[in-house]
Amino acid sequence: MKRYILVVGLERFLRNLATGYLAVVVPLYLKDLTGSALAAGLAVTAAGFISLGTSILYAALGDVIGHARGLAVSEAAFASALVAIAASRNPWAIGIALGIGGIGMLGPGSTRGSFVPLIMALVRRHTSNAVERTRDLGLVNLLSTAGGIAGSLLVALVTLREASILFVLLVSAAALLVLLSLGRGEEVRRVNPFTAVGRRGSAVLAYSLSQLVAGIGIGLSNSLLSLWMNAYLGMGPAVIGVVYAVGNAAFSLSSLFAHIFVRWFGLVKASAASRFASGALLASLPFIPHPAAFAAAYALYNAMVGIGGTARSSYISGAAAEGGEATTPAVASISMRIAATPSAAAAGYLIEVGPALLMPIAGAFVIAAGYIFLRYLKEEE
């Protein structure tokens, strides 16, 4: 395994111990503080809008000062946010802290390293073609998601306040690790990242359209997933943590094989097919109430997401022009974040008035996004 993958993978593992824990605990904590699933969704929505700006800021900063250095800055911000989350009982303060820390959604997808623009840029720098790039992103996902799995399992063992001190230390160590290991040789570049994005306007536009539609489905299904599982299926935090761990394991393992599907079918077809399959599986979840069967279906859903998500990250990373290697994926993800962010509030509303409808509606949007991706994007030359 390449040295840079080990460094980035360990950095993501340490961060995602915290993120995996928060993804389970914070939606439930916000509901306890506010007394309402809708209010909890609004707090997560606030986090999403703030993180939309901070993620682009960190990406553009990385394109100028160096991608490893930009990643270290974002981790330092996350460590600071963890302090605020542990210290506050104000739901809006928690939402603001999450946003500054770069967390816009609190679902299992928040622990998946290949979706981070600065990491896409680092992988692109160390690879030469689409298959190799997809393979390395899969390896990063394996290490990254392992942290999310461990974090979700910690829910059964420690409280938020008890875990916070450990998480602050680990995330700070992650920032220092990536800075010293990969950031020392980087140089400041005189580039305008947003001009570089403009040079790939047509690809960014088509990709963004697909992500916009997918974002509605992802926001509905992921933002308050632990709350939906608790309210509709009656699962407690410990069981939810185990289900998350199973799903993340399926995601990370399938990511390792994404490069094979890319070699066989190309980036576009592999991405679209995964959307079709994952959307159908998502729609089926309300009809599988038994925890073991639900975990199996959820694992299969995540396996499809692992293949397609890794392929899509590889696609937009390869499409970026020089000088906008991180900003291009960040800007291309704006549409998804814009759509997913208010969907958290809509998810909270549906959990209260019609929880059985939530996942089928989300699945329909994911399937539609797959069609748009297949129809309007071209394979990498």
C-alpha positions in Angstrom: 0.0 0.0 0.0 1.3 3.4 -0.9 2.6 5.6 1.9 0.2 8.5 1.1 -2.8 6.2 1.4 -1.7 5.0 4.8 -1.3 8.6 6.0 -4.6 9.8 4.6 -6.4 6.6 5.7 -5.1 6.9 9.2 -6.1 10.6 9.3 -9.6 9.7 8.2 -9.8 6.8 10.6 -9.0 9.1 13.6 -11.5 11.8 12.4 -14.2 9.3 11.7 -14.1 7.7 15.1 -15.7 11.0 16.1 -17.9 11.4 13.1 -19.2 7.8 13.3 -20.1 8.4 16.9 -21.8 11.7 16.3 -23.8 10.4 13.4 -25.6 8.1 15.8 -25.8 10.2 18.9 -26.3 13.8 17.8 -29.7 13.4 16.0 -31.1 11.7 19.1 -29.5 14.3 21.3 -30.9 17.2 19.3 -34.4 15.7 19.6 -34.0 15.4 23.4 -32.9 19.0 23.5 -35.7 20.3 21.3 -38.5 17.8 21.9 -39.2 17.5 18.2 -37.8 15.6 15.2 -38.6 18.6 13.0 -36.6 20.9 15.2 -33.7 18.4 15.2 -33.9 18.4 11.4 -33.8 22.2 11.3 -30.6 22.2 13.5 -28.9 19.8 11.1 -30.1 21.9 8.2 -28.3 24.9 9.8 -25.2 22.8 10.0 -25.5 21.8 6.4 -25.8 25.4 5.1 -22.8 26.5 7.1 -20.7 23.5 6.1 -21.6 24.2 2.4 -19.5 27.4 2.7 -16.7 26.0 4.9 -16.1 22.9 2.6 -15.6 25.2 -0.4 -13.4 27.5 1.7 -11.2 24.6 2.8 -11.0 23.2 -0.7 -10.1 26.5 -2.3 -7.5 27.1 0.4 -6.0 23.7 -0.3 -5.7 24.4 -4.0 -3.6 27.4 -3.1 -1.5 26.4 -0.1 -1.4 22.7 -0.7 -4.0 20.0 -0.4 -2.5 18.2 2.6 -2.2 21.6 4.4 -5.8 22.4 3.6 -6.8 19.1 5.0 -4.9 19.8 8.2 -6.7 23.2 8.5 -10.1 21.5 8.1 -9.3 18.9 10.8 -8.2 21.7 13.2 -11.6 23.3 12.6 -13.3 20.0 13.3 -11.4 19.6 16.6 -12.5 23.0 17.7 -16.1 22.2 16.8 -16.0 19.1 18.9 -15.2 21.2 22.0 -18.3 23.3 21.3 -20.5 20.3 20.8 -19.5 18.8 24.1 -19.8 22.0 26.0 -23.2 23.3 24.7 -26.8 22.3 25.3 -28.1 24.8 22.7 -29.2 22.9 19.6 -28.4 25.9 17.3 -24.9 26.3 18.8 -24.4 22.6 18.1 -25.6 23.0 14.5 -23.2 25.9 14.0 -20.3 24.0 15.4 -21.1 21.0 13.2 -21.1 23.3 10.1 -17.8 24.9 11.0 -16.4 21.5 11.5 -17.4 20.6 7.9 -20.2 18.2 8.8 -23.4 18.9 6.9 -25.2 15.6 7.3 -25.3 13.2 10.2 -25.7 9.9 8.4 -23.3 7.0 7.6 -22.1 8.8 4.5 -20.4 11.4 6.7 -17.6 8.9 7.4 -16.6 8.1 3.8 -13.3 9.5 2.8 -13.6 9.4 -1.0 -16.3 12.1 -0.9 -13.9 14.7 0.5 -12.7 17.1 -2.2 -9.2 17.6 -0.6 -8.7 13.9 -0.5 -9.9 13.5 -4.1 -7.2 16.0 -5.0 -4.5 14.2 -3.1 -5.4 10.9 -4.7 -5.4 12.5 -8.2 -1.9 13.8 -7.5 -0.6 10.3 -6.8 -2.4 8.4 -9.7 -2.3 8.5 -13.5 -5.7 7.1 -14.8 -9.3 6.5 -13.9 -8.9 2.8 -12.8 -5.9 3.6 -10.6 -7.6 6.6 -9.1 -10.7 4.6 -8.3 -8.6 1.9 -6.8 -6.8 4.3 -4.5 -10.0 6.0 -3.5 -11.4 2.6 -2.5 -8.4 1.9 -0.3 -8.9 5.3 1.4 -12.5 4.4 1.9 -11.6 1.1 3.6 -9.4 2.8 6.2 -11.6 5.8 6.5 -14.8 3.9 7.0 -13.2 1.6 9.6 -13.0 4.6 11.8 -16.7 5.3 11.3 -17.5 1.6 12.2 -15.5 1.8 15.4 -17.1 5.2 16.3 -20.6 3.9 15.8 -19.9 0.9 18.1 -18.5 3.3 20.8 -22.1 4.6 21.3 -22.9 1.6 23.5 -19.8 2.2 25.7 -19.4 6.0 26.4 -21.5 9.1 26.7 -21.0 12.2 24.4 -19.2 14.1 27.1 -16.9 11.3 28.0 -16.0 10.6 24.4 -15.4 14.3 23.4 -12.1 14.8 25.1 -10.7 11.7 23.4 -12.1 12.8 20.0 -10.6 16.3 20.3 -7.1 14.7 21.0 -7.5 12.2 18.1 -8.6 14.7 15.5 -5.9 17.1 16.5 -3.4 14.3 16.1 -4.9 13.6 12.6 -4.3 17.2 11.6 -0.7 17.1 12.8 -0.1 13.8 11.1 -1.2 14.9 7.6 0.5 18.2 7.9 3.9 16.7 8.8 3.7 13.7 6.6 2.3 15.2 3.4 2.2 18.9 3.8 5.9 19.8 4.3 6.8 19.5 0.7 3.8 21.4 -0.7 4.2 24.9 -2.2 1.9 27.8 -2.4 0.5 28.2 -5.9 -0.6 31.4 -7.6 -3.9 30.0 -9.0 -7.5 31.0 -9.0 -9.4 27.8 -8.1 -12.7 29.2 -9.3 -11.3 30.1 -12.7 -10.1 26.5 -13.0 -13.7 25.3 -12.2 -15.0 27.4 -15.0 -12.8 25.6 -17.5 -14.8 22.4 -16.9 -18.2 24.1 -16.9 -20.2 21.6 -18.9 -19.0 18.6 -17.0 -19.5 20.4 -13.6 -23.0 21.5 -14.7 -24.2 18.0 -15.8 -22.6 16.4 -12.7 -24.2 19.0 -10.5 -27.7 18.3 -12.0 -27.4 14.6 -11.1 -26.1 15.4 -7.7 -28.9 17.9 -7.1 -31.6 15.2 -7.6 -29.6 12.6 -5.6 -29.1 15.2 -2.8 -32.8 15.3 -2.1 -32.9 11.5 -1.7 -29.7 11.4 0.3 -30.9 14.2 2.6 -34.2 12.5 3.2 -32.7 9.1 3.9 -29.4 9.9 5.6 -29.6 13.1 7.6 -31.8 11.8 10.4 -31.5 8.0 9.7 -30.8 7.1 13.3 -33.9 9.0 14.4 -36.1 7.3 11.7 -34.8 3.9 12.8 -35.6 4.7 16.4 -39.1 6.2 15.7 -40.3 3.9 13.0 -38.5 0.6 13.7 -38.1 1.0 17.4 -34.3 0.4 17.4 -32.2 1.8 20.3 -28.9 3.6 20.0 -26.8 0.5 20.5 -28.6 -1.5 17.8 -28.5 1.5 15.4 -24.8 1.7 16.0 -24.4 -2.0 15.0 -26.5 -1.5 11.9 -24.4 1.5 10.9 -21.2 -0.5 11.4 -22.6 -3.3 9.2 -23.5 -0.8 6.5 -20.2 1.0 6.6 -18.3 -2.3 6.4 -20.3 -3.2 3.3 -19.6 0.2 1.8 -15.8 0.0 2.5 -15.4 -3.5 1.2 -17.4 -2.8 -2.0 -15.3 0.3 -2.6 -12.3 -2.0 -3.0 -13.9 -3.5 -6.0 -15.2 -0.3 -7.6 -12.1 -0.1 -9.9 -13.0 -3.5 -11.4 -16.5 -2.2 -12.4 -14.9 1.0 -13.8 -12.5 -1.2 -15.9 -15.4 -3.3 -17.2 -18.1 -0.6 -17.7 -16.5 2.8 -17.4 -17.0 5.5 -14.8 -20.4 6.7 -16.0 -22.2 3.4 -16.4 -20.8 2.0 -13.1 -22.0 5.2 -11.3 -25.5 5.1 -12.9 -26.1 1.4 -12.3 -25.3 1.8 -8.6 -27.8 4.6 -8.3 -30.5 2.4 -9.8 -29.8 -0.5 -7.5 -29.3 1.6 -4.3 -32.5 3.6 -4.9 -34.5 0.4 -5.2 -33.0 -1.0 -2.1 -33.5 2.2 -0.2 -37.2 2.2 -1.1 -37.5 -1.3 0.3 -36.2 -0.6 3.8 -39.5 0.3 5.5 -40.9 -3.1 4.6 -38.1 -5.0 6.5 -38.7 -4.3 10.2 -36.7 -7.2 11.6 -33.3 -5.9 12.8 -31.2 -8.7 11.2 -33.0 -8.6 7.9 -32.9 -4.8 7.9 -29.2 -4.9 8.5 -28.7 -7.3 5.6 -30.7 -5.1 3.2 -29.0 -2.0 4.5 -25.6 -3.6 3.9 -26.5 -4.4 0.3 -27.7 -0.9 -0.2 -24.4 0.4 1.1 -22.4 -2.0 -1.1 -24.1 -0.4 -4.1 -23.3 3.1 -2.8 -19.7 2.1 -2.2 -19.2 1.1 -5.8 -21.0 4.1 -7.3 -19.8 6.7 -4.9 -16.2 5.8 -5.4 -16.6 5.8 -9.2 -18.4 9.2 -9.0 -15.6 10.7 -6.9 -13.1 9.4 -9.4 -15.0 10.9 -12.2 -15.2 14.5 -10.9 -11.7 14.3 -9.6 -10.4 13.4 -13.1 -12.6 16.1 -14.7 -11.0 18.9 -12.7 -8.6 21.4 -14.4 -5.2 22.1 -12.9 -5.5 24.7 -10.1 -9.0 23.5 -9.1 -8.3 19.9 -8.2 -10.2 20.2 -4.8 -12.5 23.2 -5.6 -14.0 21.5 -8.6 -15.4 18.6 -6.7 -16.4 20.9 -3.9 -18.3 23.2 -6.3 -19.8 20.2 -8.1 -21.2 19.0 -4.7 -22.9 22.3 -4.0 -26.1 21.2 -5.6 -26.2 18.0 -3.6 -25.6 19.9 -0.4 -28.2 22.5 -1.2 -30.7 19.8 -1.9 -29.8 17.6 1.0 -29.6 20.3 3.6 -33.3 21.4 3.7 -34.2 17.7 3.1 -33.1 17.1 6.7 -36.0 19.3 7.9 -38.4 17.5 5.4 -37.2 14.2 6.8 -38.0 15.3 10.3 -41.5 16.3 9.2 -42.1 12.9 7.5 -40.8 11.0 10.5 -43.5 12.7 12.5 -46.4 12.4 10.0 -45.6 9.5 7.6 -42.4 7.6 8.4 -43.3 4.7 6.0 -43.1 7.2 3.1 -39.6 8.5 3.8 -37.4 5.9 2.2 -39.5 5.2 -0.9 -39.6 8.9 -1.7 -35.8 9.1 -1.2 -35.2 6.0 -3.3 -37.2 7.5 -6.3 -34.9 10.6 -6.3 -31.8 8.4 -6.2 -32.9 6.4 -9.2 -33.7 9.6 -11.1 -30.2 10.9 -10.4 -28.8 7.7 -11.9 -30.7 8.3 -15.1 -29.4 11.9 -15.4 -25.8 10.8 -14.8 -26.1 8.2 -17.6 -27.9 10.5 -20.0 -25.7 13.7 -19.8 -22.2 12.7 -18.8 -19.5 11.2 -21.0 -16.8 8.7 -20.2 -13.3 10.0 -19.4 -11.1 9.9 -22.5 
